[in-house]
Amino acid sequence: MEHFGSMLALAAPLGLGLAAVGSAYGIGRAVGSAMEAMGRQPEAAGKIQVAMIIGAAFIEALTIYALIAFFMAMGKLG
Amino acid sequence: MGLDLISRTLRTSAVILLIFLPFGIYYFGVYPTLAILSGAVWGFVNLIFLAQLVTTVIRPDKIDIRRAVGLGLIKFPLLYGSGYFLLTVKEFDPVHLLIGFSLFLAVIVLKMLGRAILGLDNKDGKTNKNLQGAL
């Protein structure tokens, strides 16, 4: 059981960090692609912005889920 | 599909939340319902600031740097700070916060699914028979 606690204490922050890195990469790619698309078609800016907002909201939600999972894991550690 | 989709999503989520509140308090208790409400408000605020930030920063014409920096300075500490605060409240179960936070995401998914099935974004205005058949 003590090994489980140690493993969890190691894995939870590591997982949260990985989730943050993944989200940052995802948002970065999304913003880059949105800027590129807007540069090609400035008249479609409204649609691209909405798609960007929805995509970013989902990516951010994943980070929040990771944060909540982290807190739940930390709660198990006591 | 314009920026009104975001405001309509917020309105629909708020209505769902208002309908849920009395039933939630009756069936699940005050704290779980308050946790769901707090999670939902957290999600709403996040979405509003995100929409403001994206429309300020990602645009083809000139960017208002001051506004963008201000929004960034408010949004990120507010989102993660308030999230941390909510998660540390002993009476709130993180799962309930998660349910509340996911409400607007579920509404967006259903709205987009509805638009895809009805073909509202199709140029020819035809409904999407394949999606309708799949459902």
gemmi code that builds the backbone of each chain (N, CA, C; Angstrom):
import gemmi

chains = {
    "A": [
        ("MET", (0.831, -1.205, 0.000), (0.000, 0.000, 0.000), (0.869, 1.260, 0.000)),
        ("GLU", (1.989, 1.180, 0.737), (2.864, 2.365, 0.782), (3.490, 2.617, -0.571)),
        ("HIS", (3.735, 1.500, -1.332), (4.275, 1.651, -2.686), (3.247, 2.314, -3.587)),
        ("PHE", (1.986, 1.909, -3.399), (0.909, 2.502, -4.203), (0.855, 4.014, -3.990)),
        ("GLY", (0.959, 4.418, -2.721), (0.944, 5.842, -2.388), (2.103, 6.585, -3.037)),
        ("SER", (3.275, 5.972, -2.977), (4.457, 6.623, -3.567), (4.300, 6.756, -5.077)),
        ("MET", (3.817, 5.655, -5.686), (3.628, 5.668, -7.144), (2.617, 6.742, -7.541)),
        ("LEU", (1.530, 6.804, -6.770), (0.476, 7.785, -7.066), (1.008, 9.206, -6.893)),
        ("ALA", (1.786, 9.398, -5.836), (2.359, 10.730, -5.580), (3.290, 11.146, -6.703)),
        ("LEU", (3.898, 10.165, -7.343), (4.809, 10.465, -8.450), (4.026, 10.649, -9.765)),
        ("ALA", (3.035, 9.758, -9.949), (2.339, 9.718, -11.239), (1.363, 10.883, -11.422)),
        ("ALA", (0.695, 11.304, -10.341), (-0.350, 12.326, -10.486), (0.195, 13.661, -10.997)),
        ("PRO", (1.240, 14.215, -10.392), (1.759, 15.480, -10.938), (2.358, 15.320, -12.317)),
        ("LEU", (2.960, 14.122, -12.542), (3.551, 13.861, -13.856), (2.454, 13.848, -14.929)),
        ("GLY", (1.333, 13.201, -14.603), (0.197, 13.140, -15.530), (-0.380, 14.511, -15.785)),
        ("LEU", (-0.482, 15.307, -14.731), (-1.008, 16.667, -14.879), (-0.091, 17.493, -15.787)),
        ("GLY", (1.196, 17.333, -15.567), (2.162, 18.053, -16.414), (2.053, 17.628, -17.868)),
        ("LEU", (1.908, 16.323, -18.088), (1.764, 15.818, -19.462), (0.496, 16.365, -20.110)),
        ("ALA", (-0.591, 16.411, -19.317), (-1.854, 16.947, -19.842), (-1.694, 18.416, -20.214)),
        ("ALA", (-0.982, 19.162, -19.382), (-0.760, 20.595, -19.662), (0.068, 20.767, -20.935)),
        ("VAL", (1.085, 19.923, -21.081), (1.922, 20.009, -22.290), (1.090, 19.681, -23.531)),
        ("GLY", (0.286, 18.621, -23.427), (-0.568, 18.234, -24.558), (-1.552, 19.333, -24.923)),
        ("SER", (-2.165, 19.944, -23.908), (-3.132, 21.022, -24.167), (-2.447, 22.224, -24.796)),
        ("ALA", (-1.275, 22.550, -24.283), (-0.537, 23.699, -24.827), (-0.193, 23.447, -26.299)),
        ("TYR", (0.233, 22.232, -26.586), (0.570, 21.882, -27.978), (-0.685, 21.980, -28.861)),
        ("GLY", (-1.792, 21.444, -28.334), (-3.053, 21.455, -29.094), (-3.530, 22.873, -29.361)),
        ("ILE", (-3.518, 23.722, -28.340), (-3.975, 25.114, -28.506), (-3.035, 25.849, -29.455)),
        ("GLY", (-1.752, 25.588, -29.294), (-0.779, 26.234, -30.194), (-1.035, 25.882, -31.652)),
        ("ARG", (-1.275, 24.614, -31.893), (-1.553, 24.177, -33.274), (-2.853, 24.785, -33.783)),
        ("ALA", (-3.870, 24.799, -32.902), (-5.176, 25.339, -33.307), (-5.072, 26.815, -33.654)),
        ("VAL", (-4.377, 27.574, -32.810), (-4.229, 29.018, -33.058), (-3.430, 29.252, -34.337)),
        ("GLY", (-2.353, 28.485, -34.505), (-1.541, 28.623, -35.724), (-2.359, 28.364, -36.975)),
        ("SER", (-3.145, 27.292, -36.935), (-3.968, 26.953, -38.101), (-5.050, 28.001, -38.335)),
        ("ALA", (-5.624, 28.517, -37.224), (-6.669, 29.544, -37.358), (-6.094, 30.806, -37.993)),
        ("MET", (-4.908, 31.199, -37.556), (-4.270, 32.398, -38.120), (-3.973, 32.200, -39.608)),
        ("GLU", (-3.508, 30.997, -39.918), (-3.194, 30.685, -41.317), (-4.470, 30.748, -42.174)),
        ("ALA", (-5.530, 30.128, -41.651), (-6.799, 30.109, -42.398), (-7.347, 31.519, -42.565)),
        ("MET", (-7.204, 32.344, -41.515), (-7.706, 33.714, -41.575), (-6.884, 34.560, -42.551)),
        ("GLY", (-5.592, 34.258, -42.604), (-4.741, 34.964, -43.568), (-5.134, 34.645, -45.001)),
        ("ARG", (-5.536, 33.390, -45.220), (-5.945, 32.988, -46.569), (-7.332, 33.523, -46.911)),
        ("GLN", (-8.231, 33.466, -45.933), (-9.624, 33.892, -46.174), (-10.083, 34.828, -45.053)),
        ("PRO", (-9.719, 36.104, -45.133), (-10.114, 37.031, -44.047), (-11.634, 37.168, -43.907)),
        ("GLU", (-12.364, 36.939, -45.005), (-13.833, 37.084, -44.925), (-14.478, 35.973, -44.097)),
        ("ALA", (-13.740, 34.871, -43.894), (-14.290, 33.765, -43.100), (-13.865, 33.867, -41.635)),
        ("ALA", (-13.394, 35.048, -41.219), (-12.843, 35.211, -39.867), (-13.850, 34.821, -38.778)),
        ("GLY", (-15.115, 35.208, -38.951), (-16.143, 34.918, -37.938), (-16.287, 33.430, -37.695)),
        ("LYS", (-16.386, 32.677, -38.796), (-16.558, 31.225, -38.665), (-15.326, 30.579, -38.038)),
        ("ILE", (-14.166, 31.070, -38.458), (-12.916, 30.494, -37.931), (-12.808, 30.783, -36.436)),
        ("GLN", (-13.211, 32.005, -36.034), (-13.151, 32.356, -34.609), (-14.050, 31.438, -33.780)),
        ("VAL", (-15.264, 31.183, -34.290), (-16.191, 30.322, -33.530), (-15.614, 28.916, -33.401)),
        ("ALA", (-15.096, 28.388, -34.521), (-14.495, 27.047, -34.480), (-13.321, 27.022, -33.512)),
        ("MET", (-12.567, 28.103, -33.518), (-11.400, 28.219, -32.630), (-11.839, 28.245, -31.160)),
        ("ILE", (-12.899, 29.028, -30.878), (-13.394, 29.125, -29.493), (-13.851, 27.755, -29.000)),
        ("ILE", (-14.616, 27.052, -29.867), (-15.131, 25.741, -29.453), (-13.969, 24.768, -29.226)),
        ("GLY", (-13.024, 24.758, -30.167), (-11.873, 23.868, -30.029), (-11.071, 24.171, -28.789)),
        ("ALA", (-10.833, 25.463, -28.553), (-10.045, 25.858, -27.379), (-10.784, 25.504, -26.086)),
        ("ALA", (-12.121, 25.652, -26.106), (-12.903, 25.315, -24.911), (-12.753, 23.831, -24.588)),
        ("PHE", (-12.783, 22.994, -25.633), (-12.645, 21.553, -25.394), (-11.238, 21.209, -24.896)),
        ("ILE", (-10.251, 21.847, -25.482), (-8.868, 21.558, -25.062), (-8.657, 22.008, -23.609)),
        ("GLU", (-9.169, 23.199, -23.291), (-9.041, 23.700, -21.914), (-9.780, 22.808, -20.936)),
        ("ALA", (-10.943, 22.300, -21.382), (-11.717, 21.421, -20.509), (-10.905, 20.170, -20.176)),
        ("LEU", (-10.157, 19.669, -21.140), (-9.328, 18.488, -20.874), (-8.283, 18.792, -19.797)),
        ("THR", (-7.728, 19.988, -19.867), (-6.746, 20.369, -18.835), (-7.415, 20.433, -17.467)),
        ("ILE", (-8.624, 21.001, -17.457), (-9.358, 21.097, -16.188), (-9.669, 19.692, -15.662)),
        ("TYR", (-10.054, 18.781, -16.580), (-10.330, 17.398, -16.152), (-9.084, 16.791, -15.516)),
        ("ALA", (-7.935, 17.057, -16.137), (-6.675, 16.528, -15.595), (-6.425, 17.105, -14.209)),
        ("LEU", (-6.721, 18.403, -14.048), (-6.537, 19.058, -12.745), (-7.439, 18.414, -11.694)),
        ("ILE", (-8.686, 18.142, -12.092), (-9.628, 17.536, -11.152), (-9.190, 16.102, -10.814)),
        ("ALA", (-8.744, 15.360, -11.848), (-8.259, 13.994, -11.602), (-7.057, 14.027, -10.657)),
        ("PHE", (-6.223, 15.047, -10.832), (-5.060, 15.210, -9.957), (-5.500, 15.422, -8.512)),
        ("PHE", (-6.497, 16.285, -8.346), (-6.977, 16.564, -6.988), (-7.600, 15.323, -6.363)),
        ("MET", (-8.325, 14.545, -7.207), (-8.937, 13.323, -6.679), (-7.850, 12.329, -6.259)),
        ("ALA", (-6.800, 12.235, -7.086), (-5.695, 11.324, -6.751), (-4.990, 11.781, -5.480)),
        ("MET", (-4.809, 13.090, -5.356), (-4.162, 13.619, -4.155), (-5.040, 13.398, -2.914)),
        ("GLY", (-6.363, 13.449, -3.139), (-7.300, 13.187, -2.045), (-7.159, 11.759, -1.534)),
        ("LYS", (-6.871, 10.817, -2.452), (-6.683, 9.421, -2.041), (-5.420, 9.263, -1.199)),
        ("LEU", (-4.450, 10.124, -1.486), (-3.196, 10.042, -0.723), (-3.367, 10.577, 0.701)),
        ("GLY", (-4.347, 11.494, 0.832), (-4.618, 12.040, 2.161), (-3.731, 13.217, 2.538)),
    ],
    "B": [
        ("MET", (-23.144, 29.881, -38.870), (-22.503, 29.686, -37.574), (-21.670, 30.920, -37.236)),
        ("GLY", (-22.244, 31.799, -36.448), (-21.515, 32.999, -36.049), (-21.211, 32.975, -34.568)),
        ("LEU", (-20.767, 34.135, -34.089), (-20.437, 34.218, -32.664), (-21.670, 34.109, -31.773)),
        ("ASP", (-22.851, 34.266, -32.393), (-24.082, 34.126, -31.603), (-24.251, 32.701, -31.080)),
        ("LEU", (-23.556, 31.737, -31.725), (-23.628, 30.345, -31.260), (-23.153, 30.241, -29.802)),
        ("ILE", (-22.137, 31.028, -29.471), (-21.594, 30.987, -28.110), (-22.621, 31.552, -27.123)),
        ("SER", (-23.225, 32.699, -27.484), (-24.200, 33.287, -26.553), (-25.436, 32.395, -26.435)),
        ("ARG", (-25.823, 31.754, -27.559), (-26.982, 30.843, -27.494), (-26.651, 29.621, -26.631)),
        ("THR", (-25.410, 29.156, -26.731), (-24.980, 28.017, -25.908), (-25.062, 28.373, -24.424)),
        ("LEU", (-24.585, 29.583, -24.101), (-24.622, 30.021, -22.694), (-26.062, 30.139, -22.200)),
        ("ARG", (-26.921, 30.697, -23.071), (-28.326, 30.869, -22.679), (-28.985, 29.506, -22.440)),
        ("THR", (-28.765, 28.570, -23.379), (-29.370, 27.237, -23.248), (-28.859, 26.545, -21.983)),
        ("SER", (-27.544, 26.651, -21.740), (-26.970, 26.008, -20.546), (-27.565, 26.609, -19.281)),
        ("ALA", (-27.730, 27.942, -19.279), (-28.303, 28.611, -18.102), (-29.740, 28.147, -17.867)),
        ("VAL", (-30.499, 27.994, -18.937), (-31.895, 27.546, -18.792), (-31.932, 26.125, -18.236)),
        ("ILE", (-31.058, 25.242, -18.784), (-30.993, 23.858, -18.295), (-30.641, 23.841, -16.805)),
        ("LEU", (-29.694, 24.683, -16.447), (-29.251, 24.762, -15.052), (-30.391, 25.236, -14.149)),
        ("LEU", (-31.123, 26.248, -14.605), (-32.238, 26.773, -13.806), (-33.324, 25.717, -13.612)),
        ("ILE", (-33.567, 24.945, -14.685), (-34.577, 23.881, -14.562), (-34.082, 22.796, -13.610)),
        ("PHE", (-32.782, 22.507, -13.682), (-32.223, 21.428, -12.868), (-32.172, 21.781, -11.376)),
        ("LEU", (-31.939, 23.072, -11.070), (-31.671, 23.480, -9.679), (-32.669, 22.952, -8.632)),
        ("PRO", (-33.984, 23.208, -8.796), (-34.904, 22.722, -7.747), (-34.907, 21.205, -7.630)),
        ("PHE", (-34.843, 20.516, -8.769), (-34.831, 19.046, -8.738), (-33.547, 18.545, -8.077)),
        ("GLY", (-32.436, 19.203, -8.405), (-31.145, 18.811, -7.832), (-31.144, 18.947, -6.322)),
        ("ILE", (-31.683, 20.081, -5.845), (-31.712, 20.305, -4.389), (-32.605, 19.263, -3.722)),
        ("TYR", (-33.716, 18.945, -4.376), (-34.669, 17.990, -3.801), (-34.093, 16.571, -3.785)),
        ("TYR", (-33.492, 16.153, -4.898), (-33.064, 14.757, -5.022), (-31.635, 14.502, -4.539)),
        ("PHE", (-30.716, 15.446, -4.759), (-29.305, 15.180, -4.422), (-28.828, 15.945, -3.188)),
        ("GLY", (-29.523, 16.994, -2.800), (-29.086, 17.787, -1.649), (-28.529, 19.134, -2.086)),
        ("VAL", (-28.261, 19.958, -1.091), (-27.853, 21.337, -1.388), (-26.409, 21.401, -1.896)),
        ("TYR", (-25.489, 20.718, -1.205), (-24.078, 20.860, -1.568), (-23.744, 20.276, -2.948)),
        ("PRO", (-24.236, 19.081, -3.274), (-23.972, 18.591, -4.636), (-24.534, 19.533, -5.708)),
        ("THR", (-25.726, 20.071, -5.458), (-26.319, 20.985, -6.435), (-25.529, 22.284, -6.522)),
        ("LEU", (-25.091, 22.771, -5.345), (-24.264, 23.988, -5.339), (-22.941, 23.747, -6.071)),
        ("ALA", (-22.391, 22.530, -5.901), (-21.136, 22.195, -6.589), (-21.354, 22.181, -8.101)),
        ("ILE", (-22.468, 21.607, -8.541), (-22.768, 21.571, -9.980), (-22.962, 22.998, -10.498)),
        ("LEU", (-23.694, 23.808, -9.718), (-23.919, 25.206, -10.100), (-22.591, 25.961, -10.194)),
        ("SER", (-21.732, 25.770, -9.195), (-20.436, 26.462, -9.199), (-19.596, 26.014, -10.396)),
        ("GLY", (-19.598, 24.714, -10.655), (-18.854, 24.195, -11.804), (-19.367, 24.787, -13.105)),
        ("ALA", (-20.689, 24.894, -13.202), (-21.283, 25.442, -14.426), (-20.917, 26.918, -14.590)),
        ("VAL", (-20.999, 27.672, -13.505), (-20.645, 29.103, -13.574), (-19.167, 29.262, -13.929)),
        ("TRP", (-18.350, 28.402, -13.362), (-16.916, 28.387, -13.676), (-16.722, 28.168, -15.189)),
        ("GLY", (-17.447, 27.204, -15.725), (-17.367, 26.929, -17.161), (-17.874, 28.096, -18.005)),
        ("PHE", (-18.977, 28.714, -17.570), (-19.557, 29.848, -18.319), (-18.565, 31.014, -18.384)),
        ("VAL", (-18.010, 31.333, -17.205), (-17.054, 32.462, -17.146), (-15.851, 32.167, -18.035)),
        ("ASN", (-15.406, 30.931, -17.965), (-14.278, 30.519, -18.804), (-14.604, 30.701, -20.281)),
        ("LEU", (-15.793, 30.254, -20.674), (-16.171, 30.352, -22.086), (-16.310, 31.813, -22.525)),
        ("ILE", (-16.896, 32.655, -21.675), (-17.062, 34.076, -22.022), (-15.696, 34.732, -22.228)),
        ("PHE", (-14.794, 34.493, -21.302), (-13.459, 35.103, -21.418), (-12.691, 34.521, -22.596)),
        ("LEU", (-12.872, 33.226, -22.820), (-12.190, 32.590, -23.952), (-12.670, 33.202, -25.269)),
        ("ALA", (-13.991, 33.391, -25.380), (-14.550, 33.984, -26.601), (-14.030, 35.408, -26.798)),
        ("GLN", (-13.985, 36.163, -25.700), (-13.466, 37.543, -25.779), (-12.002, 37.549, -26.206)),
        ("LEU", (-11.241, 36.627, -25.606), (-9.802, 36.559, -25.891), (-9.559, 36.175, -27.353)),
        ("VAL", (-10.290, 35.160, -27.822), (-10.090, 34.700, -29.204), (-10.493, 35.785, -30.198)),
        ("THR", (-11.639, 36.441, -29.962), (-12.071, 37.481, -30.909), (-11.175, 38.719, -30.845)),
        ("THR", (-10.481, 38.911, -29.715), (-9.565, 40.058, -29.613), (-8.219, 39.751, -30.268)),
        ("VAL", (-7.729, 38.540, -30.034), (-6.362, 38.211, -30.465), (-6.325, 37.629, -31.877)),
        ("ILE", (-7.257, 36.722, -32.176), (-7.206, 36.036, -33.469), (-8.159, 36.736, -34.434)),
        ("ARG", (-7.633, 37.706, -35.139), (-8.452, 38.472, -36.080), (-7.569, 38.944, -37.224)),
        ("PRO", (-8.164, 39.157, -38.393), (-7.341, 39.542, -39.544), (-6.850, 40.988, -39.481)),
        ("ASP", (-7.569, 41.869, -38.799), (-7.137, 43.277, -38.740), (-6.317, 43.548, -37.465)),
        ("LYS", (-6.177, 44.828, -37.135), (-5.271, 45.204, -36.035), (-5.751, 44.676, -34.671)),
        ("ILE", (-4.792, 44.244, -33.864), (-5.113, 43.704, -32.534), (-4.953, 44.800, -31.485)),
        ("ASP", (-5.936, 44.860, -30.576), (-5.839, 45.790, -29.445), (-5.001, 45.101, -28.362)),
        ("ILE", (-3.723, 45.435, -28.320), (-2.787, 44.728, -27.430), (-3.183, 44.877, -25.959)),
        ("ARG", (-3.576, 46.098, -25.585), (-3.922, 46.349, -24.182), (-5.065, 45.453, -23.725)),
        ("ARG", (-6.090, 45.424, -24.598), (-7.266, 44.599, -24.271), (-6.886, 43.120, -24.192)),
        ("ALA", (-6.056, 42.676, -25.144), (-5.645, 41.270, -25.181), (-4.870, 40.907, -23.915)),
        ("VAL", (-3.933, 41.771, -23.536), (-3.126, 41.496, -22.335), (-4.020, 41.517, -21.089)),
        ("GLY", (-4.924, 42.499, -21.034), (-5.852, 42.593, -19.904), (-6.707, 41.347, -19.773)),
        ("LEU", (-7.244, 40.895, -20.917), (-8.084, 39.696, -20.889), (-7.277, 38.475, -20.449)),
        ("GLY", (-6.055, 38.360, -20.973), (-5.194, 37.232, -20.595), (-4.871, 37.247, -19.112)),
        ("LEU", (-4.614, 38.467, -18.592), (-4.265, 38.588, -17.170), (-5.464, 38.307, -16.268)),
        ("ILE", (-6.667, 38.581, -16.793), (-7.850, 38.291, -15.967), (-8.226, 36.818, -16.105)),
        ("LYS", (-8.242, 36.347, -17.371), (-8.801, 35.011, -17.636), (-8.036, 33.881, -16.952)),
        ("PHE", (-6.744, 33.810, -17.170), (-6.030, 32.625, -16.703), (-5.937, 32.533, -15.178)),
        ("PRO", (-5.564, 33.628, -14.485), (-5.591, 33.514, -13.013), (-7.002, 33.267, -12.477)),
        ("LEU", (-7.993, 33.912, -13.125), (-9.376, 33.740, -12.666), (-9.817, 32.291, -12.840)),
        ("LEU", (-9.561, 31.738, -14.017), (-10.006, 30.374, -14.318), (-9.342, 29.369, -13.394)),
        ("TYR", (-8.019, 29.405, -13.331), (-7.324, 28.385, -12.551), (-7.370, 28.684, -11.060)),
        ("GLY", (-7.349, 29.967, -10.695), (-7.461, 30.330, -9.285), (-8.812, 29.952, -8.716)),
        ("SER", (-9.883, 30.304, -9.443), (-11.217, 29.966, -8.934), (-11.408, 28.453, -8.948)),
        ("GLY", (-10.840, 27.779, -9.941), (-10.920, 26.316, -10.006), (-10.230, 25.692, -8.807)),
        ("TYR", (-9.060, 26.207, -8.481), (-8.328, 25.697, -7.317), (-9.145, 25.915, -6.047)),
        ("PHE", (-9.722, 27.117, -5.946), (-10.533, 27.426, -4.759), (-11.709, 26.462, -4.654)),
        ("LEU", (-12.409, 26.250, -5.783), (-13.577, 25.364, -5.757), (-13.178, 23.938, -5.390)),
        ("LEU", (-12.031, 23.508, -5.907), (-11.591, 22.130, -5.634), (-11.157, 21.939, -4.178)),
        ("THR", (-10.761, 23.031, -3.535), (-10.324, 22.888, -2.150), (-11.482, 23.043, -1.152)),
        ("VAL", (-12.663, 23.419, -1.653), (-13.824, 23.514, -0.738), (-14.220, 22.086, -0.343)),
        ("LYS", (-14.213, 21.803, 0.946), (-14.424, 20.430, 1.435), (-15.821, 19.885, 1.088)),
        ("GLU", (-16.813, 20.780, 1.080), (-18.191, 20.314, 0.873), (-18.466, 19.922, -0.577)),
        ("PHE", (-17.604, 20.382, -1.501), (-17.852, 20.124, -2.919), (-17.078, 18.896, -3.386)),
        ("ASP", (-17.825, 17.964, -3.991), (-17.187, 16.785, -4.571), (-16.648, 17.178, -5.959)),
        ("PRO", (-15.388, 16.860, -6.259), (-14.841, 17.224, -7.573), (-15.656, 16.692, -8.753)),
        ("VAL", (-16.285, 15.520, -8.556), (-17.089, 14.943, -9.647), (-18.281, 15.849, -9.978)),
        ("HIS", (-18.892, 16.420, -8.932), (-20.024, 17.321, -9.166), (-19.565, 18.604, -9.878)),
        ("LEU", (-18.390, 19.078, -9.481), (-17.845, 20.260, -10.171), (-17.607, 19.941, -11.642)),
        ("LEU", (-17.109, 18.730, -11.869), (-16.824, 18.288, -13.232), (-18.108, 18.233, -14.072)),
        ("ILE", (-19.167, 17.726, -13.451), (-20.457, 17.634, -14.157), (-20.925, 19.044, -14.545)),
        ("GLY", (-20.846, 19.961, -13.593), (-21.257, 21.342, -13.877), (-20.400, 21.972, -14.958)),
        ("PHE", (-19.102, 21.747, -14.869), (-18.181, 22.341, -15.842), (-18.435, 21.800, -17.243)),
        ("SER", (-18.858, 20.534, -17.312), (-19.054, 19.898, -18.622), (-20.388, 20.272, -19.272)),
        ("LEU", (-21.236, 20.976, -18.520), (-22.581, 21.266, -19.041), (-22.541, 22.021, -20.373)),
        ("PHE", (-21.754, 23.101, -20.421), (-21.754, 23.899, -21.650), (-21.109, 23.141, -22.807)),
        ("LEU", (-20.184, 22.218, -22.470), (-19.561, 21.409, -23.519), (-20.597, 20.462, -24.138)),
        ("ALA", (-21.430, 19.876, -23.258), (-22.475, 18.982, -23.746), (-23.467, 19.749, -24.627)),
        ("VAL", (-23.794, 20.976, -24.201), (-24.738, 21.792, -24.981), (-24.134, 22.137, -26.348)),
        ("ILE", (-22.844, 22.481, -26.360), (-22.186, 22.807, -27.638), (-22.201, 21.590, -28.560)),
        ("VAL", (-21.864, 20.421, -27.998), (-21.837, 19.192, -28.819), (-23.218, 18.933, -29.409)),
        ("LEU", (-24.253, 19.038, -28.577), (-25.610, 18.770, -29.072), (-26.037, 19.806, -30.108)),
        ("LYS", (-25.665, 21.062, -29.880), (-26.015, 22.108, -30.849), (-25.321, 21.862, -32.191)),
        ("MET", (-24.035, 21.515, -32.126), (-23.290, 21.276, -33.370), (-23.822, 20.043, -34.090)),
        ("LEU", (-24.177, 19.027, -33.288), (-24.749, 17.800, -33.872), (-26.070, 18.125, -34.572)),
        ("GLY", (-26.877, 18.938, -33.909), (-28.147, 19.355, -34.498), (-27.941, 20.115, -35.803)),
        ("ARG", (-26.954, 21.016, -35.801), (-26.667, 21.792, -37.016), (-26.189, 20.883, -38.139)),
        ("ALA", (-25.355, 19.886, -37.749), (-24.826, 18.973, -38.768), (-25.954, 18.121, -39.361)),
        ("ILE", (-26.856, 17.648, -38.502), (-27.949, 16.797, -38.986), (-28.906, 17.596, -39.869)),
        ("LEU", (-29.209, 18.811, -39.429), (-30.143, 19.641, -40.199), (-29.484, 20.291, -41.419)),
        ("GLY", (-28.167, 20.195, -41.490), (-27.437, 20.767, -42.632), (-27.488, 22.287, -42.654)),
        ("LEU", (-27.514, 22.908, -41.474), (-27.630, 24.373, -41.414), (-26.379, 25.072, -41.946)),
        ("ASP", (-25.250, 24.365, -41.906), (-24.013, 24.973, -42.406), (-23.713, 24.553, -43.845)),
        ("ASN", (-24.580, 23.711, -44.427), (-24.368, 23.315, -45.827), (-24.715, 24.471, -46.752)),
        ("LYS", (-23.904, 24.640, -47.789), (-24.149, 25.756, -48.711), (-25.444, 25.561, -49.502)),
        ("ASP", (-25.754, 24.292, -49.854), (-26.958, 24.043, -50.645), (-28.217, 23.964, -49.771)),
        ("GLY", (-28.036, 24.013, -48.432), (-29.187, 24.001, -47.527), (-29.850, 22.647, -47.376)),
        ("LYS", (-29.223, 21.580, -47.943), (-29.830, 20.250, -47.825), (-29.519, 19.648, -46.464)),
        ("THR", (-30.458, 18.846, -45.951), (-30.215, 18.168, -44.679), (-29.258, 17.009, -44.922)),
        ("ASN", (-28.569, 16.610, -43.884), (-27.584, 15.556, -44.014), (-28.259, 14.196, -43.806)),
        ("LYS", (-28.572, 13.534, -44.933), (-29.317, 12.269, -44.860), (-28.496, 11.162, -44.205)),
        ("ASN", (-27.169, 11.176, -44.459), (-26.321, 10.119, -43.892), (-26.338, 10.155, -42.370)),
        ("LEU", (-26.219, 11.388, -41.815), (-26.231, 11.523, -40.357), (-27.597, 11.162, -39.789)),
        ("GLN", (-28.648, 11.593, -40.502), (-30.000, 11.276, -40.030), (-30.213, 9.775, -40.019)),
        ("GLY", (-29.708, 9.113, -41.070), (-29.836, 7.664, -41.164), (-29.052, 6.967, -40.072)),
        ("ALA", (-27.886, 7.504, -39.772), (-27.035, 6.903, -38.741), (-27.701, 6.966, -37.377)),
        ("LEU", (-28.484, 8.021, -37.155), (-29.165, 8.150, -35.863), (-30.445, 7.330, -35.829)),
    ],
}
model = gemmi.Model(1)
for chain_id, residues in chains.items():
    chain = gemmi.Chain(chain_id)
    for i, (resn, *xyz) in enumerate(residues, 1):
        res = gemmi.Residue()
        res.name, res.seqid = resn, gemmi.SeqId(i, " ")
        for name, pos in zip(("N", "CA", "C"), xyz):
            atom = gemmi.Atom()
            atom.name, atom.element = name, gemmi.Element(name[0])
            atom.pos, atom.b_iso = gemmi.Position(*pos), 0.0
            res.add_atom(atom)
        chain.add_residue(res)
    model.add_chain(chain)
structure = gemmi.Structure()
structure.add_model(model)
structure.setup_entities()
